[in-house]
Amino acid sequence: MLQFNKTCHNWATQLALYRKTKNKNYQNKTVSQLLKARDYWKKYTETAMLQNINPIWTNRVGHVDWMKAIDFADLNVTIAGKD
């Protein structure tokens, strides 16, 4: 989980740098890191689906739909890849 947190914070920094400088290297790093985060989420979802139903009700969040979250992760990648 620690690696995911580092990735999560780093992509946000890279995206902010890209938006400020328009340097494509920052954008490429952002997309790469978001893809990695999405892959972690897919692995987490696979494990969770072995033990739970989808969507699941949680006390803190309410309904959690893991499959929709993967769609949102894909959308983040798409948005970050746009100019």
trRosetta pair geometry for C-beta under 8 A, 3 or more apart (Angstrom, degrees):
i j d omega theta_ij theta_ji phi_ij phi_ji
1 4 5.5 -53 -157 34 44 114
1 5 6.5 44 150 -20 71 103
2 5 5.8 -55 -153 34 34 112
2 6 6.6 34 152 -18 66 103
3 6 5.8 -54 -152 35 34 111
3 7 6.4 34 151 -18 66 106
3 40 7.9 -171 97 -98 100 143
4 7 5.6 -57 -150 38 33 112
4 8 6.1 38 152 -27 67 106
4 37 6.5 103 -150 -125 83 78
4 40 4.9 166 -101 160 114 165
5 8 5.5 -50 -145 32 32 116
5 9 6.6 23 160 -12 64 103
6 9 6.3 -61 -151 39 29 102
6 10 6.1 25 156 -20 65 115
7 10 5.8 -62 -143 38 28 111
7 11 6.4 27 164 -22 66 104
7 33 5.2 180 -166 -166 88 97
7 36 5.6 -120 -148 99 148 120
7 37 5.2 -179 124 -71 126 93
7 40 7.5 149 57 -7 151 146
8 11 6.6 -55 -151 28 23 105
8 12 7.2 20 154 -15 56 107
8 37 6.1 105 -81 -113 71 135
9 12 6.0 -61 -160 33 36 112
9 13 6.7 33 150 -17 68 107
10 13 5.7 -56 -153 36 36 111
10 14 6.3 34 153 -18 69 107
10 29 8.0 -91 146 153 103 112
10 33 5.7 -138 95 -137 103 157
11 14 5.5 -55 -145 39 35 112
11 15 6.1 37 155 -22 68 105
11 29 7.6 -166 -115 129 63 79
11 30 5.2 99 -159 -142 81 64
11 33 3.8 -163 -78 100 102 129
11 34 5.4 117 -147 -57 153 76
11 37 6.8 -75 -13 -19 150 137
11 80 7.6 -38 178 -121 112 157
12 15 5.8 -52 -146 35 30 112
12 16 6.5 31 154 -18 63 105
13 16 5.8 -55 -150 35 31 111
13 17 6.4 29 153 -17 65 106
14 17 5.7 -55 -149 37 32 112
14 18 6.4 34 152 -21 65 104
14 26 4.9 180 -173 -167 76 78
14 27 7.7 168 150 -76 99 18
14 29 4.4 -125 -149 97 149 112
14 30 4.3 -169 107 -68 114 80
14 33 6.6 130 29 17 147 141
15 18 5.6 -51 -148 34 33 112
15 19 6.4 32 155 -18 65 105
15 26 7.3 162 -84 152 18 102
15 27 7.7 68 -114 -109 57 55
15 30 4.5 99 -70 -120 77 140
15 80 5.9 -82 -106 -129 116 105
16 19 5.8 -54 -147 37 31 110
16 20 6.3 26 155 -16 64 110
17 20 5.8 -60 -147 40 30 109
17 21 5.9 -10 169 13 69 115
17 23 7.0 -39 141 49 94 113
17 26 4.4 -141 97 -134 104 149
18 21 6.6 -75 -131 54 22 83
18 22 6.9 61 -179 -105 60 20
18 23 6.3 -115 -116 60 60 67
18 24 7.6 59 -134 -111 106 21
18 26 3.7 -165 -67 103 82 114
18 27 4.3 111 -134 -62 146 73
18 30 6.1 -71 -10 -17 143 138
19 22 7.8 22 -154 -66 16 56
21 26 6.6 103 58 4 115 146
23 26 4.9 79 83 2 95 105
23 27 7.5 -178 97 -5 51 86
24 27 5.2 -54 -150 39 47 114
24 28 6.0 50 152 -23 75 102
25 28 5.7 -52 -147 36 31 112
25 29 6.5 31 154 -18 63 105
26 29 5.8 -54 -149 37 32 111
26 30 6.4 38 151 -24 64 105
27 30 5.5 -52 -151 32 33 116
27 31 6.5 29 155 -16 66 104
27 80 6.9 164 -157 162 76 80
27 81 7.1 107 170 -123 107 40
28 31 5.9 -53 -147 37 31 108
28 32 6.2 33 154 -19 64 109
29 32 5.6 -56 -146 39 30 114
29 33 6.2 26 158 -16 66 109
30 33 6.1 -63 -149 39 25 105
30 34 6.2 22 156 -16 65 109
30 80 4.8 -143 130 -178 119 129
31 34 5.8 -56 -144 39 30 110
31 35 6.4 34 155 -22 64 105
31 77 6.0 80 -146 -155 78 78
31 80 5.3 176 -80 108 71 115
31 81 5.1 66 -98 -79 130 88
32 35 5.8 -54 -152 33 28 112
32 36 6.6 28 151 -17 62 105
33 36 5.5 -51 -150 35 36 114
33 37 6.4 37 151 -19 66 104
34 37 5.5 -50 -144 37 35 112
34 38 6.3 41 152 -22 65 103
34 73 7.3 171 176 -174 89 79
34 76 5.4 -149 -158 119 133 107
34 77 4.8 175 117 -90 126 75
34 80 5.6 151 -9 27 156 156
35 38 5.6 -51 -148 34 32 114
35 39 6.5 34 152 -21 63 103
35 77 5.9 75 -71 -114 72 131
36 39 5.7 -52 -151 33 32 112
36 40 6.7 35 149 -18 63 101
37 40 5.6 -50 -153 33 35 113
37 41 6.5 36 149 -20 65 103
37 73 6.9 -151 108 -147 92 116
38 41 5.5 -53 -150 35 34 113
38 42 6.5 38 150 -22 66 102
38 70 7.0 90 -162 -147 92 69
38 73 4.0 144 -111 151 94 128
38 74 6.6 93 -134 -66 145 55
38 76 7.7 -176 -68 61 110 113
38 77 6.4 -31 -35 -45 146 125
39 42 5.6 -48 -148 32 34 114
39 43 6.7 35 152 -17 63 102
40 43 5.8 -55 -153 36 33 111
40 44 6.3 34 150 -19 66 106
41 44 5.5 -53 -148 37 34 114
41 45 6.2 38 152 -22 66 106
41 69 6.4 -132 178 128 132 111
41 70 6.3 174 117 -95 117 71
41 73 5.4 -171 51 -66 154 158
42 45 5.6 -53 -146 36 31 114
42 46 6.5 37 153 -23 63 101
42 70 6.1 72 -87 -115 80 119
43 46 5.7 -49 -150 30 32 114
43 47 6.7 28 153 -14 63 105
44 47 5.9 -60 -156 38 31 109
44 48 6.1 27 152 -17 67 111
44 66 7.9 -148 107 -144 88 122
45 48 5.6 -56 -141 40 31 110
45 49 6.0 32 160 -23 67 108
45 66 4.2 148 -129 169 104 128
45 67 7.3 121 -165 -71 142 50
45 69 7.3 -177 -82 70 125 115
45 70 6.4 -37 -29 -55 166 114
46 49 6.0 -57 -146 34 25 110
46 50 7.1 33 152 -27 58 100
47 50 5.9 -52 -162 20 34 114
47 51 7.3 3 153 3 63 108
48 51 6.3 -78 -159 47 36 96
48 52 5.5 -31 169 35 78 117
48 56 7.8 -112 166 -4 116 145
48 66 6.0 168 82 -81 135 155
49 52 6.7 -78 -111 62 27 73
49 54 6.0 -20 -110 -37 95 119
49 66 6.6 -130 -61 65 98 153
52 56 4.8 -10 166 -80 131 141
53 56 5.9 137 71 -82 66 82
54 65 6.2 85 -179 -143 91 60
54 66 5.3 -84 -122 31 122 99
54 67 6.0 86 164 -11 146 102
55 63 4.6 45 138 -176 140 98
55 64 5.8 169 -163 78 94 38
55 65 4.0 -53 -90 -82 112 72
55 66 7.4 166 -113 1 64 66
55 68 7.9 -8 -83 11 114 116
56 63 7.3 152 78 -149 31 56
56 64 5.4 -19 61 57 82 94
56 66 7.9 33 9 -25 101 100
57 62 6.8 -49 -144 -176 71 40
57 63 5.8 -34 -96 -89 63 61
57 64 7.8 160 -100 13 15 77
58 61 4.7 31 74 41 117 93
58 62 6.8 -10 59 35 71 14
58 63 7.9 149 19 -96 73 13
58 64 5.6 27 1 -13 117 119
61 64 5.6 50 99 -64 136 103
64 69 7.5 2 -176 -39 84 130
65 68 4.0 43 104 17 118 114
65 69 6.6 166 93 -20 63 83
66 69 5.4 -52 -151 31 36 117
66 70 6.9 41 151 -22 65 96
67 70 5.8 -45 -158 26 37 112
67 71 7.0 40 144 -17 62 100
68 71 5.3 -49 -156 33 43 116
68 72 6.5 45 146 -20 69 100
69 72 5.4 -49 -149 35 37 114
69 73 6.5 42 149 -22 65 100
70 73 5.5 -49 -149 33 35 114
70 74 6.6 38 149 -19 64 101
71 74 5.6 -51 -152 35 33 113
71 75 6.4 37 148 -21 64 104
72 75 5.3 -50 -148 34 36 116
72 76 6.6 44 150 -24 64 98
73 76 5.6 -46 -153 28 34 115
73 77 6.9 37 149 -18 62 100
74 77 5.7 -52 -156 32 36 113
74 78 6.5 36 148 -19 66 105
75 78 5.5 -53 -148 36 35 114
75 79 6.2 34 155 -18 68 105
76 79 5.8 -54 -144 38 30 109
76 80 6.2 26 158 -16 65 109
77 80 6.0 -59 -146 39 26 108
77 81 6.3 24 156 -20 62 113
78 81 5.9 -65 -151 36 27 110
78 82 7.0 33 153 -32 62 100
79 82 6.0 -51 -159 16 34 113
